[in-house]
Amino acid sequence: MNNCESYKGLLVGLLDGELTPEETVRINEHLARCAACRSEYEQLRETTGKLASMSFKEPEDAVLDQVWRSPYSRFARNASLVMIIAGYASLIAYGVYEVLTSGKEELPAKIAMAAIVLGFVILLCQLIRERIKTYKTDPYKEIER
C-alpha cells in the first residue's frame, strides 16, 4: 500500500495525458493490480468529466458597464488614485526634508531630488491646466457619464 503513494501523483497526469509512455505503462500496470488506486482514478475521472461539462457564461457588456459605473467602483478607483498620489507626495516630501536637513548628501542626490520634485510639480500643474481648459470647452459637461 505504501508504494501506492508514488502512483497517486501520476493519476492526474494520466487523466490529462501528460505522462511519458513509460510512466503511462507503469501506472496502467499498477491500476490493473491495485483496487484502491483504481477506485481513486475512477473518482478523479468522474469528477473531471463533471467539471468538463460545466460552462462559464460570460457577463454581458451591460453588466460589466454597470459594475464599472457603480458608486463603489468609482469610489474605489478615486480613493486608490488619491492614496497613490498622497504616497508619492509624502515620499517626495520626506526626501526633500532629508536632503535639506542633513548636510551629508552630495550634490548628485540633491540634483536628483530637485528633478523629481520639479517634474512632479510640472506634471501636476499641466494636468490641472488641461482639466480646467477641457472643462471650459467641453460640450458634454452637462451629460452624466
RAHU-V283595 format. One record per run of one state. SS is the DSSP state (H for helix, E for strand, L for the rest). FROM is the first residue (numbers start at 1). LEN is the number of residues. If there is no record, write none. Layout:
((SS;FROM;LEN) (SS;FROM;LEN))
This chain:
((L;1;1) (H;2;15) (L;17;4) (H;21;13) (L;34;1) (H;35;19) (L;54;7) (H;61;9) (L;70;1) (H;71;31) (L;102;5) (H;107;31) (L;138;8))
